[in-house]
Amino acid sequence: MRFADTKSETLNLRVSPTFKQVLKQAADHEQRSMVNMLEVLLGDYCDRNGIVSPGQKPAPAPAHKRARAARRARVGAAS
C-alpha cells in the first residue's frame, strides 16, 4: 500500500524514549525520515494483512496463499 495523497493531517504521538530511539535507528539505517519509516512499516503491514485504504482495490493474494487455498479446496472436495 502506498500513501500518495497530500499530507495535510497532523498526528501527535506520545511514545516511550526507547520506541523513538529504535524508530530513529531504523529510519537512519534505511535513509528515511521517521514519518516515512512509519508509512513504509504500516504499508507493509496492510499489504500482508489485506487491509486496503478507501477507494483502493484489494491486491490479489500472493501465489503461495492462492496455492494453499486451492489445495484446501481440493482436499475438502475429496471428502
DSSP file (Angstrom, degrees, kcal/mol; ACC not computed):
  #  RESIDUE AA STRUCTURE BP1 BP2  ACC     N-H-->O    O-->H-N    N-H-->O    O-->H-N    TCO  KAPPA ALPHA  PHI   PSI    X-CA   Y-CA   Z-CA
    1    1 A M              0   0    0      0, 0.0     2,-0.4     0, 0.0    46,-0.1   0.000 360.0 360.0 360.0 137.7    0.0    0.0    0.0
    2    2 A R        -     0   0    0     41,-0.1     2,-0.9     0, 0.0     3,-0.1  -0.933 360.0-144.0-118.2 144.4    1.2    3.4   -0.8
    3    3 A F        +     0   0    0     -2,-0.4    36,-0.0     1,-0.2    40,-0.0  -0.795  36.0 156.1-106.2  87.3    0.1    6.7    0.7
    4    4 A A        +     0   0    0     -2,-0.9    -1,-0.2     2,-0.1     3,-0.1   0.579  34.2 105.6 -93.7 -11.0    0.2    9.0   -2.2
    5    5 A D  S    S-     0   0    0     -3,-0.1     2,-0.1     1,-0.1    -2,-0.0  -0.265  84.9 -83.0 -71.1 161.1   -2.3   11.7   -1.2
    6    6 A T        -     0   0    0      1,-0.1     2,-0.9     2,-0.1     3,-0.2  -0.345  42.6-116.2 -64.9 137.1   -1.1   15.1    0.0
    7    7 A K        +     0   0    0      1,-0.2    -1,-0.1    -3,-0.1     3,-0.0  -0.650  60.8 137.6 -78.0 107.0    0.0   15.2    3.6
    8    8 A S        +     0   0    0     -2,-0.9     2,-0.3     2,-0.0    -1,-0.2   0.432  43.7  86.7-128.5  -5.6   -2.5   17.6    5.2
    9    9 A E        -     0   0    0     -3,-0.2     2,-0.4     2,-0.0     0, 0.0  -0.719  62.7-142.9-100.8 149.8   -3.3   15.9    8.5
   10   10 A T        -     0   0    0     -2,-0.3     2,-0.4     2,-0.0    -2,-0.0  -0.920  14.9-175.3-111.3 137.0   -1.4   16.2   11.8
   11   11 A L        -     0   0    0     -2,-0.4     2,-0.5     2,-0.0    -2,-0.0  -0.977   7.1-162.2-133.6 119.0   -0.9   13.3   14.2
   12   12 A N        -     0   0    0     -2,-0.4     2,-0.4     2,-0.0    -2,-0.0  -0.890  11.8-169.9-102.8 128.1    0.7   13.7   17.5
   13   13 A L        -     0   0    0     -2,-0.5     2,-0.6     2,-0.0    -2,-0.0  -0.930  17.2-150.1-118.9 139.8    2.0   10.6   19.2
   14   14 A R        +     0   0    0     -2,-0.4     2,-0.3     0, 0.0    -2,-0.0  -0.948  32.8 165.0-105.8 117.7    3.3   10.1   22.7
   15   15 A V        -     0   0    0     -2,-0.6    -2,-0.0     1,-0.0     0, 0.0  -0.837  40.1 -93.3-128.9 164.7    5.8    7.2   22.7
   16   16 A S     >  -     0   0    0     -2,-0.3     4,-2.2     1,-0.1     5,-0.2  -0.392  36.1-114.9 -73.2 156.2    8.5    5.9   25.0
   17   17 A P  H  > S+     0   0    0      0, 0.0     4,-2.3     0, 0.0     5,-0.2   0.867 118.0  54.2 -58.4 -35.2   12.0    7.2   24.6
   18   18 A T  H  > S+     0   0    0      2,-0.2     4,-2.7     1,-0.2     5,-0.2   0.927 106.8  49.9 -65.4 -44.8   13.1    3.7   23.6
   19   19 A F  H  > S+     0   0    0      1,-0.2     4,-2.7     2,-0.2     5,-0.2   0.931 112.8  47.4 -58.2 -46.5   10.5    3.4   20.9
   20   20 A K  H  X S+     0   0    0     -4,-2.2     4,-2.4     1,-0.2    -1,-0.2   0.901 112.1  49.7 -63.6 -40.8   11.6    6.8   19.5
   21   21 A Q  H  X S+     0   0    0     -4,-2.3     4,-2.3     2,-0.2    -2,-0.2   0.920 113.1  45.7 -65.0 -43.9   15.3    5.8   19.6
   22   22 A V  H  X S+     0   0    0     -4,-2.7     4,-2.6     2,-0.2    -2,-0.2   0.902 112.3  51.5 -67.0 -40.8   14.6    2.5   17.8
   23   23 A L  H  X S+     0   0    0     -4,-2.7     4,-2.7    -5,-0.2    -2,-0.2   0.920 110.7  48.9 -60.5 -43.6   12.4    4.2   15.2
   24   24 A K  H  X S+     0   0    0     -4,-2.4     4,-2.8     2,-0.2    -2,-0.2   0.911 111.3  49.3 -63.5 -42.5   15.2    6.7   14.6
   25   25 A Q  H  X S+     0   0    0     -4,-2.3     4,-2.4     2,-0.2    -2,-0.2   0.922 113.1  46.7 -62.4 -44.3   17.8    4.0   14.2
   26   26 A A  H  X S+     0   0    0     -4,-2.6     4,-1.7     2,-0.2    -2,-0.2   0.923 114.2  47.6 -64.1 -43.7   15.6    2.0   11.8
   27   27 A A  H  <>S+     0   0    0     -4,-2.7     5,-2.9     1,-0.2     4,-0.4   0.916 112.4  48.8 -64.3 -43.6   14.9    5.2    9.8
   28   28 A D  H ><5S+     0   0    0     -4,-2.8     3,-1.0     3,-0.2    -1,-0.2   0.904 108.5  54.1 -62.0 -41.1   18.5    6.2    9.7
   29   29 A H  H 3<5S+     0   0    0     -4,-2.4    -1,-0.2     1,-0.3    -2,-0.2   0.866 115.1  39.7 -61.4 -36.3   19.5    2.7    8.6
   30   30 A E  T 3<5S-     0   0    0     -4,-1.7    -1,-0.3    -5,-0.1    -2,-0.2   0.385 112.9-119.8 -91.8   1.8   17.0    2.9    5.7
   31   31 A Q  T < 5S+     0   0    0     -3,-1.0     2,-0.3    -4,-0.4    -3,-0.2   0.932  72.3 126.0  55.3  50.2   18.0    6.6    5.0
   32   32 A R      < -     0   0    0     -5,-2.9    -1,-0.2    -6,-0.1     2,-0.2  -0.828  65.8-104.3-126.6 164.4   14.4    7.6    5.6
   33   33 A S     >  -     0   0    0     -2,-0.3     4,-2.3    -3,-0.1     5,-0.2  -0.484  38.4-110.3 -79.0 164.2   12.6   10.1    7.9
   34   34 A M  H  > S+     0   0    0      2,-0.2     4,-2.1     1,-0.2     5,-0.1   0.897 120.0  51.0 -64.4 -38.7   10.9    8.7   10.9
   35   35 A V  H  > S+     0   0    0      2,-0.2     4,-2.2     1,-0.2    -1,-0.2   0.929 110.8  47.9 -63.4 -45.4    7.5    9.6    9.4
   36   36 A N  H  > S+     0   0    0      1,-0.2     4,-2.5     2,-0.2    -1,-0.2   0.878 108.9  54.7 -64.6 -36.1    8.4    7.8    6.2
   37   37 A M  H  X S+     0   0    0     -4,-2.3     4,-2.6     1,-0.2    -1,-0.2   0.920 108.6  48.1 -62.5 -42.9    9.6    4.8    8.1
   38   38 A L  H  X S+     0   0    0     -4,-2.1     4,-2.7     2,-0.2     5,-0.2   0.895 110.6  51.9 -63.8 -39.3    6.3    4.6    9.8
   39   39 A E  H  X S+     0   0    0     -4,-2.2     4,-2.7     2,-0.2    -2,-0.2   0.916 111.4  46.9 -62.4 -43.1    4.5    4.9    6.5
   40   40 A V  H  X S+     0   0    0     -4,-2.5     4,-2.6     2,-0.2    -2,-0.2   0.935 113.6  47.8 -64.5 -46.6    6.6    2.1    5.0
   41   41 A L  H  X S+     0   0    0     -4,-2.6     4,-2.2     2,-0.2    -2,-0.2   0.916 114.7  45.6 -61.7 -43.8    6.0   -0.2    8.0
   42   42 A L  H  X S+     0   0    0     -4,-2.7     4,-2.7     2,-0.2    -2,-0.2   0.911 112.3  51.4 -66.1 -42.2    2.3    0.5    8.0
   43   43 A G  H  X S+     0   0    0     -4,-2.7     4,-2.3    -5,-0.2    -2,-0.2   0.913 110.9  48.0 -60.6 -43.3    2.0    0.0    4.3
   44   44 A D  H  X S+     0   0    0     -4,-2.6     4,-2.3     2,-0.2    -1,-0.2   0.910 111.7  50.5 -63.3 -42.7    3.9   -3.4    4.5
   45   45 A Y  H  X S+     0   0    0     -4,-2.2     4,-1.6     1,-0.2    -2,-0.2   0.929 111.4  48.0 -60.6 -45.8    1.6   -4.5    7.4
   46   46 A C  H  X>S+     0   0    0     -4,-2.7     5,-2.2     1,-0.2     4,-0.6   0.902 110.8  51.4 -63.4 -41.4   -1.5   -3.6    5.4
   47   47 A D  H ><5S+     0   0    0     -4,-2.3     3,-0.7     1,-0.2    -1,-0.2   0.919 111.2  47.6 -61.0 -44.1   -0.2   -5.4    2.3
   48   48 A R  H 3<5S+     0   0    0     -4,-2.3    -1,-0.2     1,-0.2    -2,-0.2   0.784 118.4  40.7 -68.6 -26.8    0.5   -8.6    4.4
   49   49 A N  H 3<5S-     0   0    0     -4,-1.6    -1,-0.2    -5,-0.2    -2,-0.2   0.281 110.5-112.1-110.0  10.0   -3.0   -8.5    6.1
   50   50 A G  T <<5 +     0   0    0     -3,-0.7     2,-0.5    -4,-0.6    -3,-0.2   0.755  62.1 152.1  70.2  24.4   -5.2   -7.5    3.1
   51   51 A I      < -     0   0    0     -5,-2.2     2,-0.3    -6,-0.2    -1,-0.2  -0.776  22.7-170.4 -90.4 128.2   -6.0   -4.1    4.5
   52   52 A V        -     0   0    0     -2,-0.5     3,-0.1     4,-0.1     5,-0.0  -0.883  21.1-119.2-119.8 151.0   -6.8   -1.5    1.8
   53   53 A S    >   -     0   0    0     -2,-0.3     3,-2.0     1,-0.1   -50,-0.0  -0.462  52.8 -74.4 -80.6 159.6   -7.3    2.2    2.0
   54   54 A P  T 3  S+     0   0    0      0, 0.0    -1,-0.1     0, 0.0     3,-0.1  -0.272 120.6  17.1 -55.6 134.8  -10.7    3.7    1.0
   55   55 A G  T 3  S+     0   0    0      1,-0.3     2,-0.4    -3,-0.1    -2,-0.0   0.487 100.3 115.0  83.0   3.2  -11.1    3.7   -2.8
   56   56 A Q    <   -     0   0    0     -3,-2.0    -1,-0.3     3,-0.0    -4,-0.1  -0.881  65.3-125.1-109.9 139.1   -8.3    1.2   -3.4
   57   57 A K        -     0   0    0     -2,-0.4    -4,-0.1    -3,-0.1     2,-0.1  -0.543  34.9-103.7 -76.6 143.8   -8.9   -2.3   -4.8
   58   58 A P        -     0   0    0      0, 0.0    -1,-0.1     0, 0.0     3,-0.1  -0.437  36.8-117.7 -66.0 141.5   -7.6   -5.2   -2.7
   59   59 A A        -     0   0    0     -2,-0.1    -3,-0.0     1,-0.1    -7,-0.0  -0.490  35.4 -98.2 -75.4 148.2   -4.4   -6.7   -4.1
   60   60 A P        -     0   0    0      0, 0.0    -1,-0.1     0, 0.0     3,-0.1  -0.338  47.5 -94.9 -64.8 151.3   -4.6  -10.4   -5.2
   61   61 A A        -     0   0    0      1,-0.1     5,-0.1     2,-0.1     0, 0.0  -0.314  49.7 -92.5 -63.3 148.1   -3.3  -12.9   -2.6
   62   62 A P    >>  -     0   0    0      0, 0.0     4,-2.1     0, 0.0     3,-0.7  -0.227  39.9-107.0 -58.2 155.5    0.3  -13.9   -3.0
   63   63 A A  H 3> S+     0   0    0      1,-0.3     4,-2.5     2,-0.2     5,-0.2   0.856 118.1  55.3 -56.4 -40.8    0.8  -17.0   -5.2
   64   64 A H  H 3> S+     0   0    0      1,-0.2     4,-1.8     2,-0.2    -1,-0.3   0.849 109.3  47.5 -66.3 -31.5    1.7  -19.3   -2.2
   65   65 A K  H <> S+     0   0    0     -3,-0.7     4,-2.4     2,-0.2    -1,-0.2   0.872 111.1  50.7 -74.6 -36.9   -1.5  -18.3   -0.4
   66   66 A R  H  X S+     0   0    0     -4,-2.1     4,-2.2     2,-0.2    -2,-0.2   0.916 111.4  48.9 -64.1 -41.2   -3.6  -18.9   -3.6
   67   67 A A  H  X S+     0   0    0     -4,-2.5     4,-2.3     2,-0.2    -2,-0.2   0.908 110.9  49.6 -64.6 -42.5   -1.9  -22.4   -4.0
   68   68 A R  H  X S+     0   0    0     -4,-1.8     4,-2.3     1,-0.2    -1,-0.2   0.917 111.2  49.2 -62.8 -43.6   -2.6  -23.2   -0.3
   69   69 A A  H  X S+     0   0    0     -4,-2.4     4,-2.1     1,-0.2    -1,-0.2   0.888 110.3  51.2 -63.7 -38.7   -6.3  -22.2   -0.7
   70   70 A A  H  X S+     0   0    0     -4,-2.2     4,-2.2     2,-0.2    -1,-0.2   0.904 109.6  50.1 -65.5 -40.7   -6.6  -24.3   -3.9
   71   71 A R  H  X S+     0   0    0     -4,-2.3     4,-2.5     1,-0.2     5,-0.2   0.913 110.3  50.1 -63.3 -42.2   -5.1  -27.4   -2.1
   72   72 A R  H  X S+     0   0    0     -4,-2.3     4,-2.5     1,-0.2    -1,-0.2   0.896 109.7  51.2 -63.2 -39.5   -7.6  -26.9    0.8
   73   73 A A  H  X S+     0   0    0     -4,-2.1     4,-2.0     2,-0.2    -1,-0.2   0.907 111.1  47.9 -64.9 -41.4  -10.4  -26.7   -1.7
   74   74 A R  H  X S+     0   0    0     -4,-2.2     4,-1.5     2,-0.2    -2,-0.2   0.916 112.9  47.7 -65.6 -42.7   -9.3  -29.9   -3.4
   75   75 A V  H  X S+     0   0    0     -4,-2.5     4,-0.7     1,-0.2    -2,-0.2   0.907 112.9  49.1 -65.1 -41.0   -8.9  -31.8   -0.1
   76   76 A G  H >< S+     0   0    0     -4,-2.5     3,-0.5     1,-0.2    -1,-0.2   0.866 110.3  50.7 -65.9 -35.5  -12.3  -30.5    1.1
   77   77 A A  H 3< S+     0   0    0     -4,-2.0    -1,-0.2     1,-0.2    -2,-0.2   0.783 104.8  58.0 -73.0 -26.8  -14.0  -31.6   -2.2
   78   78 A A  H 3<        0   0    0     -4,-1.5    -1,-0.2     1,-0.2    -2,-0.2   0.686 360.0 360.0 -76.5 -18.1  -12.5  -35.1   -1.9
   79   79 A S    <<        0   0    0     -4,-0.7    -1,-0.2    -3,-0.5    -2,-0.1   0.481 360.0 360.0 -74.9 360.0  -14.1  -35.8    1.4
